Amino acid sequence: GGKLCSDRGRCECGVCICQVTESGKYYGPLCECHDWVCETYDGKICTGHGKCDCGKCKCDEGWYGEACQYPTNCNLTRKKSNEMCKNSQDIICSGAGTCQCGRCQCANSEENGLVYGKFCECDDRECIDDETGEICTGHGKCYCGNCYCEAGWHGDKCEFQCDITPWEIKKRCTSPDGKICSNRGTCVCGECTCHDVDPTGDWGDIHGDTCECDERNCKAVYDRYSDDFCSGHGQCNCGRCDCKEGWTGKKCEHPHSCPMSVEESAKKCQGNSNLPCSGRGRCECGQCTCFPPGDSRVHGKNCECDDRQCENADGDVCGGHGICSCGRCICQDGWFGKLCQHSRRCNMTEEESRSLCESADGILCSGKGSCHCGKCICSPQEWYISGDFCECDDRDCDKHDGLICTGNGVCSCGNCECWEGWNGNACEIWLGREYP
């Protein structure tokens, strides 16, 4: 290509001295090789089934594919294979590839690699500029269909250049606490675009020149559509409550007439939980009001019982094989599991059972659970492990006030599935009309 050492090193006495980057060292006579080309979405080289030779995978015996991701012999049924290829919307390979032995082969992956990901969920063709034909107009890098622009450039495809220096851009976006857009927004050409939790797209709770104001801090309960700022007893100013006369507390929840202090009130509401009212209600003078209103499934002196935890995705309580007691299932004889979903009886052989619990790489329940009658039972000691093959880590789910899915939904393989009436990435938004 006429480039000296492929623009990846320097030439000394006719020999290329190759660059070393964060992702490893370039190599080859002209620094033309780098093993990161062979790295798959899970961070492994050639999916762990081969070696990288100047950007191309040489597969071990029994494996094939551009990343050695497909076994030569498949012992999975077509149904089981397709189940393993479904994304979170139950679409096989996101409609952008074909399923081979439980693994997705993405469209065009062998040609240009623009469609990739475990479920072919990433399509970098979205980053190609229509006019120039370049990815991110040559001024940024594409990751999973989104352009991340170099300093001084912005736009969906990095097509616009800023008229101020990178130093000035950073200066304008830096909040008083020294963070870029207070870690609650994105800096574009010296202006902060704040992350808005409102699903309707209306003006949100986060605002200010550097997104320094977070009105969510003023809300006594998670209710965007009511005027329940500062418990109705104060004015919210840039995320801080200025209480009316007769009220005090961080969210003006404590009346001066209350015989106990703010700290005593919070402690009484807290009980054995880490948060007052277990994070599922509001505390006023040592008394908890559980939310959402009128939902008897959330109860207890400190809102410590959440019977919604006993329901499966279809709303069945303990799978119809037990009763719910303060958020825990007590199973009938012959059934077990967190939601009484497993029958102690099994009409298949051990070999048949194990074949249904093994993933495409041959590991039983991802090494994080046991197999019973063709279904994986994830380790109870690791409460955050879930999924059909114990492949999911629920700690990846969004949190609000330190609670996964704000306690208003369940974590499903890294994404919050909110209960009826709740919305938001962390199920922090109540879409109901009013609170008591």
C-alpha positions as CSV (number, residue, x, y, z in Angstrom):
1,G,0.0,0.0,0.0
2,G,3.0,2.3,-0.1
3,K,2.9,2.9,3.7
4,L,6.1,2.7,5.7
5,C,5.8,-0.3,8.1
6,S,2.0,-0.1,7.5
7,D,1.9,3.1,9.5
8,R,2.3,0.9,12.6
9,G,5.9,1.3,13.4
10,R,9.2,2.9,12.5
11,C,11.9,1.8,10.1
12,E,15.4,1.4,11.4
13,C,18.2,0.2,9.0
14,G,15.7,-1.6,6.8
15,V,13.9,-3.3,9.7
16,C,10.4,-2.4,11.0
17,I,10.2,-1.7,14.8
18,C,6.5,-2.3,15.4
19,Q,4.2,-0.3,17.7
20,V,2.9,-1.7,21.0
21,T,-0.7,-0.7,21.8
22,E,-3.1,-1.3,24.7
23,S,-4.5,-4.3,22.8
24,G,-1.1,-5.8,22.1
25,K,1.8,-5.6,19.7
26,Y,1.8,-5.4,15.9
27,Y,4.1,-7.9,14.3
28,G,5.2,-9.2,10.9
29,P,8.0,-8.0,8.5
30,L,6.0,-4.8,7.8
31,C,4.0,-4.7,11.1
32,E,1.0,-5.8,9.1
33,C,-0.3,-8.3,11.7
34,H,-2.2,-8.0,15.0
35,D,-4.0,-10.7,17.0
36,W,-6.9,-8.4,18.1
37,V,-8.4,-9.1,14.6
38,C,-9.0,-12.7,15.8
39,E,-10.6,-11.6,19.1
40,T,-14.2,-12.5,19.5
41,Y,-17.0,-10.7,21.4
42,D,-16.2,-12.6,24.6
43,G,-12.6,-11.4,24.6
44,K,-11.1,-14.8,23.5
45,I,-8.7,-15.4,20.6
46,C,-10.4,-17.6,18.0
47,T,-13.1,-18.4,20.6
48,G,-10.5,-20.4,22.5
49,H,-10.6,-23.1,19.7
50,G,-7.6,-22.1,17.6
51,K,-4.6,-19.8,17.1
52,C,-4.2,-16.5,15.4
53,D,-1.9,-16.3,12.4
54,C,-1.5,-12.7,11.2
55,G,-5.2,-11.9,11.6
56,K,-6.6,-15.2,10.6
57,C,-7.7,-18.1,12.8
58,K,-6.2,-21.5,12.4
59,C,-8.7,-23.8,14.0
60,D,-8.1,-26.8,16.3
61,E,-9.4,-30.1,15.1
62,G,-13.2,-30.4,15.4
63,W,-13.9,-26.6,14.9
64,Y,-14.4,-24.4,11.9
65,G,-15.5,-20.8,11.0
66,E,-13.7,-17.5,10.7
67,A,-13.4,-17.4,14.5
68,C,-13.4,-21.2,15.1
69,Q,-16.8,-20.8,16.7
70,Y,-18.6,-23.8,15.1
71,P,-18.1,-27.4,16.1
72,T,-17.7,-29.9,13.3
73,N,-20.1,-32.3,14.9
74,C,-23.2,-31.0,16.6
75,N,-25.1,-33.0,19.2
76,L,-27.9,-30.4,19.7
77,T,-31.4,-30.8,18.3
78,R,-32.5,-28.0,15.9
79,K,-35.0,-26.8,18.6
80,K,-32.3,-26.6,21.3
81,S,-29.9,-24.9,18.9
82,N,-32.4,-22.2,17.9
83,E,-33.3,-21.6,21.6
84,M,-29.6,-20.8,22.3
85,C,-29.5,-18.4,19.3
86,K,-32.4,-16.3,20.4
87,N,-31.8,-12.7,21.6
88,S,-33.8,-11.0,24.5
89,Q,-36.7,-10.5,22.1
90,D,-36.8,-14.2,21.2
91,I,-35.5,-13.5,17.6
92,I,-33.1,-16.0,16.2
93,C,-29.7,-14.2,15.6
94,S,-31.6,-10.8,15.7
95,G,-32.8,-11.6,12.2
96,A,-29.3,-10.8,10.9
97,G,-27.8,-14.3,10.6
98,T,-28.3,-18.0,10.8
99,C,-28.0,-20.4,13.7
100,Q,-25.5,-23.2,13.6
101,C,-25.2,-25.6,16.5
102,G,-26.4,-23.0,19.1
103,R,-24.1,-20.2,17.7
104,C,-25.0,-17.4,15.4
105,Q,-23.3,-17.0,12.0
106,C,-23.9,-13.4,11.1
107,A,-24.6,-12.0,7.7
108,N,-21.5,-10.8,5.9
109,S,-19.4,-11.7,8.9
110,E,-16.8,-13.6,6.7
111,E,-16.7,-10.7,4.2
112,N,-16.4,-7.5,6.2
113,G,-17.3,-8.3,9.8
114,L,-19.7,-5.4,10.0
115,V,-22.5,-7.6,11.5
116,Y,-21.3,-9.3,14.7
117,G,-22.1,-10.1,18.4
118,K,-23.2,-13.2,20.2
119,F,-26.7,-12.8,18.7
120,C,-25.7,-10.7,15.6
121,E,-27.1,-7.7,17.5
122,C,-24.4,-5.3,16.3
123,D,-24.5,-3.9,12.8
124,D,-21.7,-1.5,12.0
125,R,-23.2,-0.7,8.6
126,E,-25.2,1.9,10.5
127,C,-22.0,3.8,11.0
128,I,-21.2,4.2,7.2
129,D,-21.7,7.7,5.9
130,D,-23.9,7.9,2.8
131,E,-21.8,10.5,1.1
132,T,-18.2,9.4,1.8
133,G,-18.9,5.7,2.3
134,E,-16.5,5.7,5.2
135,I,-17.2,4.4,8.7
136,C,-17.9,7.4,11.0
137,T,-16.7,9.7,8.2
138,G,-13.1,8.7,9.1
139,H,-13.3,10.8,12.3
140,G,-14.3,8.2,14.9
141,K,-14.7,4.5,15.7
142,C,-17.8,2.4,15.4
143,Y,-19.0,0.0,18.1
144,C,-22.1,-2.0,17.8
145,G,-23.7,0.4,15.3
146,N,-22.8,3.7,17.1
147,C,-20.1,6.2,16.3
148,Y,-17.7,7.3,19.0
149,C,-16.1,10.5,17.6
150,E,-12.6,11.8,17.9
151,A,-12.1,15.1,19.8
152,G,-13.3,18.0,17.7
153,W,-16.0,16.0,15.8
154,H,-19.6,15.2,16.5
155,G,-22.8,14.0,14.9
156,D,-24.4,10.6,14.5
157,K,-21.6,9.7,12.0
158,C,-18.9,12.2,13.2
159,E,-19.7,14.4,10.2
160,F,-19.6,17.8,11.9
161,Q,-16.5,19.5,13.1
162,C,-16.5,21.7,16.2
163,D,-15.3,25.3,16.0
164,I,-13.6,25.2,19.4
165,T,-10.5,23.4,20.6
166,P,-10.8,20.0,22.5
167,W,-9.5,21.8,25.6
168,E,-12.3,24.4,25.5
169,I,-14.9,21.6,24.8
170,K,-13.8,19.8,28.0
171,K,-13.7,23.0,30.0
172,R,-17.3,23.9,29.0
173,C,-18.6,20.5,29.9
174,T,-16.9,20.0,33.2
175,S,-19.3,20.3,36.2
176,P,-18.4,21.9,39.5
177,D,-17.4,18.5,40.9
178,G,-14.9,18.0,38.1
179,K,-16.9,15.4,36.1
180,I,-17.8,15.6,32.4
181,C,-21.5,16.5,32.4
182,S,-21.7,15.3,36.0
183,N,-21.6,11.7,34.6
184,R,-25.2,12.3,33.7
185,G,-24.9,13.4,30.1
186,T,-22.9,13.5,26.9
187,C,-20.6,16.3,25.9
188,V,-21.1,17.4,22.3
189,C,-19.0,20.3,21.1
190,G,-18.9,22.0,24.5
191,E,-22.5,21.5,25.3
192,C,-24.0,18.8,27.6
193,T,-26.9,16.7,26.5
194,C,-28.3,15.3,29.7
195,H,-29.6,11.8,30.1
196,D,-33.3,11.9,30.5
197,V,-35.2,9.2,32.4
198,D,-38.5,10.2,30.9
199,P,-39.7,7.6,28.4
200,T,-42.0,10.2,26.7
201,G,-39.0,12.4,25.8
202,D,-40.4,15.4,27.7
203,W,-38.2,17.7,29.7
204,G,-36.5,15.5,32.3
205,D,-35.4,15.5,35.9
206,I,-31.7,16.0,34.9
207,H,-30.8,19.5,33.8
208,G,-28.3,22.4,34.0
209,D,-25.5,23.5,31.8
210,T,-23.4,20.6,33.0
211,C,-26.2,18.3,34.0
212,E,-25.4,19.2,37.6
213,C,-29.1,19.3,38.7
214,D,-30.8,16.0,39.4
215,E,-34.4,16.5,40.5
216,R,-34.8,12.8,41.2
217,N,-32.9,13.4,44.5
218,C,-36.0,15.5,45.6
219,K,-38.6,12.8,45.1
220,A,-39.9,11.0,48.1
221,V,-41.2,8.2,45.9
222,Y,-40.4,7.3,42.3
223,D,-43.2,9.2,40.6
224,R,-42.5,11.4,37.6
225,Y,-46.1,12.3,37.0
226,S,-47.1,13.7,40.4
227,D,-45.9,16.7,42.2
228,D,-44.5,14.6,45.0
229,F,-41.2,16.5,45.1
230,C,-39.9,17.0,48.6
231,S,-42.8,15.0,50.0
232,G,-45.1,17.9,49.0
233,H,-43.6,20.0,51.8
234,G,-40.9,21.9,50.0
235,Q,-39.3,23.3,46.9
236,C,-36.8,21.4,44.8
237,N,-33.8,23.5,43.8
238,C,-31.3,21.8,41.6
239,G,-31.8,18.5,43.4
240,R,-31.9,19.9,46.9
241,C,-35.1,20.3,48.9
242,D,-35.8,23.6,50.6
243,C,-38.5,22.7,53.1
244,K,-41.5,24.7,54.2
245,E,-41.9,25.8,57.7
246,G,-42.7,22.9,60.0
247,W,-40.9,20.3,57.9
248,T,-37.3,19.0,57.8
249,G,-35.3,16.1,56.4
250,K,-33.5,15.4,53.1
251,K,-36.8,15.2,51.3
252,C,-38.9,17.2,53.8
253,E,-40.5,14.0,55.0
254,H,-40.1,14.7,58.7
255,P,-42.5,17.1,60.6
256,H,-41.1,19.2,63.3
257,S,-44.0,18.1,65.5
258,C,-42.7,14.5,65.4
259,P,-41.3,13.6,68.8
260,M,-38.3,11.7,67.3
261,S,-35.4,13.1,65.3
262,V,-34.8,12.5,61.6
263,E,-32.2,9.9,62.4
264,E,-34.4,8.1,64.8
265,S,-37.3,8.1,62.3
266,A,-35.1,6.7,59.5
267,K,-33.7,4.0,61.9
268,K,-37.2,2.9,62.9
269,C,-38.3,2.7,59.3
270,Q,-35.2,0.8,58.3
271,G,-35.5,-2.2,60.5
272,N,-33.1,-4.9,59.3
273,S,-32.9,-3.4,55.8
274,N,-30.1,-1.3,54.3
275,L,-32.6,1.4,53.3
276,P,-35.6,3.0,55.1
277,C,-38.8,1.1,54.2
278,S,-36.6,-1.5,52.4
279,G,-36.5,1.0,49.5
280,R,-40.1,0.2,48.7
281,G,-41.9,3.0,50.5
282,R,-41.6,6.4,52.2
283,C,-40.9,7.1,55.8
284,E,-42.7,9.7,57.8
285,C,-42.1,10.1,61.5
286,G,-41.0,6.5,61.9
287,Q,-44.0,5.1,59.9
288,C,-43.6,3.4,56.4
289,T,-46.1,3.9,53.6
290,C,-45.4,1.1,51.1
291,F,-45.7,1.7,47.3
292,P,-47.2,1.3,44.8
293,P,-50.4,2.4,46.4
294,G,-53.1,-0.2,46.8
295,D,-50.8,-3.1,46.0
296,S,-51.1,-5.5,48.9
297,R,-48.2,-7.6,47.6
298,V,-45.8,-5.1,49.2
299,H,-46.3,-5.1,52.9
300,G,-44.8,-5.4,56.3
301,K,-43.9,-2.9,59.0
302,N,-40.8,-1.8,57.0
303,C,-42.2,-2.9,53.6
304,E,-39.9,-5.8,53.9
305,C,-42.2,-8.3,52.2
306,D,-42.5,-8.2,48.5
307,D,-44.7,-11.0,47.3
308,R,-44.1,-10.0,43.6
309,Q,-40.8,-11.9,44.0
310,C,-42.9,-15.1,44.1
311,E,-44.4,-14.6,40.6
312,N,-42.9,-15.8,37.4
313,A,-43.0,-14.0,34.0
314,D,-46.7,-15.1,33.5
315,G,-47.8,-13.8,36.9
316,D,-48.2,-17.3,38.4
317,V,-47.5,-17.4,42.1
318,C,-44.9,-20.1,43.0
319,G,-45.7,-21.8,39.7
320,G,-49.0,-23.0,41.1
321,H,-47.1,-25.5,43.3
322,G,-46.8,-23.6,46.6
323,I,-47.7,-20.5,48.6
324,C,-45.9,-17.2,49.0
325,S,-44.7,-16.1,52.4
326,C,-43.1,-12.6,52.6
327,G,-41.6,-12.9,49.2
328,R,-40.5,-16.5,49.5
329,C,-42.1,-19.6,48.1
330,I,-43.0,-22.5,50.3
331,C,-43.4,-25.5,47.9
332,Q,-45.8,-28.4,48.0
333,D,-44.4,-31.9,48.3
334,G,-42.8,-33.1,45.1
335,W,-41.7,-29.6,44.0
336,F,-38.7,-27.4,44.6
337,G,-36.8,-24.3,43.3
338,K,-37.1,-20.6,44.0
339,L,-40.5,-20.5,42.3
340,C,-41.4,-24.2,42.9
341,Q,-40.7,-24.7,39.2
342,H,-38.9,-28.0,39.4
343,S,-40.6,-31.4,39.9
344,R,-38.7,-33.9,41.9
345,R,-39.9,-36.6,39.5
346,C,-38.0,-37.1,36.2
347,N,-38.8,-39.4,33.3
348,M,-35.5,-39.1,31.4
349,T,-32.1,-40.7,31.8
350,E,-29.1,-38.9,33.2
351,E,-27.5,-38.8,29.8
352,E,-30.6,-37.2,28.2
353,S,-30.8,-34.7,31.1
354,R,-27.2,-33.7,30.7
355,S,-27.5,-33.2,27.0
356,L,-30.2,-30.6,27.5
357,C,-28.1,-28.7,30.1
358,E,-24.9,-28.5,28.1
359,S,-24.2,-25.3,26.1
360,A,-22.5,-25.5,22.7
361,D,-19.1,-25.5,24.3
362,G,-19.9,-28.7,26.2
363,I,-20.0,-27.0,29.7
364,L,-22.8,-28.1,32.0
365,C,-24.9,-25.1,33.2
366,S,-21.9,-22.8,32.4
367,G,-20.1,-24.4,35.4
368,K,-22.4,-22.4,37.7
369,G,-25.2,-24.8,38.6
370,S,-26.4,-28.3,38.6
371,C,-28.6,-30.2,36.1
372,H,-32.0,-31.7,37.0
373,C,-34.3,-33.4,34.5
374,G,-32.9,-31.4,31.6
375,K,-33.0,-28.0,33.3
376,C,-30.2,-26.0,35.0
377,I,-30.6,-25.1,38.7
378,C,-28.2,-22.2,39.3
379,S,-26.1,-22.1,42.4
380,P,-28.2,-20.6,45.3
381,Q,-25.0,-19.2,46.9
382,E,-24.5,-17.0,43.8
383,W,-28.0,-15.3,43.8
384,Y,-27.0,-13.2,40.8
385,I,-26.6,-16.1,38.4
386,S,-29.6,-16.8,36.2
387,G,-30.6,-17.9,32.7
388,D,-31.5,-21.3,31.1
389,F,-27.9,-22.3,31.2
390,C,-26.9,-20.1,34.2
391,E,-25.1,-17.9,31.7
392,C,-26.4,-14.5,33.0
393,D,-25.1,-12.2,35.7
394,D,-27.9,-10.2,37.2
395,R,-25.4,-7.8,38.8
396,D,-25.2,-6.2,35.3
397,C,-28.8,-4.8,35.7
398,D,-29.3,-1.1,36.3
399,K,-29.7,0.2,39.8
400,H,-31.4,3.1,41.4
401,D,-30.7,4.1,45.0
402,G,-28.5,1.0,45.2
403,L,-31.3,-1.4,44.4
404,I,-31.2,-3.7,41.3
405,C,-34.2,-2.7,39.1
406,T,-35.2,-0.4,42.1
407,G,-37.0,-3.4,43.6
408,N,-39.8,-2.8,41.1
409,G,-39.0,-5.5,38.6
410,V,-36.8,-8.6,38.0
411,C,-33.4,-8.8,36.4
412,S,-33.5,-10.9,33.3
413,C,-30.0,-11.7,31.9
414,G,-28.7,-8.2,32.5
415,N,-31.8,-6.3,31.7
416,C,-34.6,-5.1,34.0
417,E,-38.1,-6.4,33.3
418,C,-40.4,-4.1,35.1
419,W,-43.7,-5.0,36.8
420,E,-46.9,-3.4,35.6
421,G,-47.0,0.3,36.3
422,W,-43.2,0.8,36.3
423,N,-40.8,2.0,33.6
424,G,-37.2,3.1,33.1
425,N,-33.9,1.3,32.7
426,A,-33.9,0.5,36.4
427,C,-37.8,0.4,36.8
428,E,-37.5,3.7,38.7
429,I,-40.4,5.5,37.1
430,W,-44.0,5.0,38.4
431,L,-46.5,5.5,35.6
432,G,-49.5,5.5,37.9
433,R,-51.7,8.5,38.6
434,E,-51.3,9.3,42.3
435,Y,-50.0,8.2,45.7
436,P,-52.0,8.1,48.9
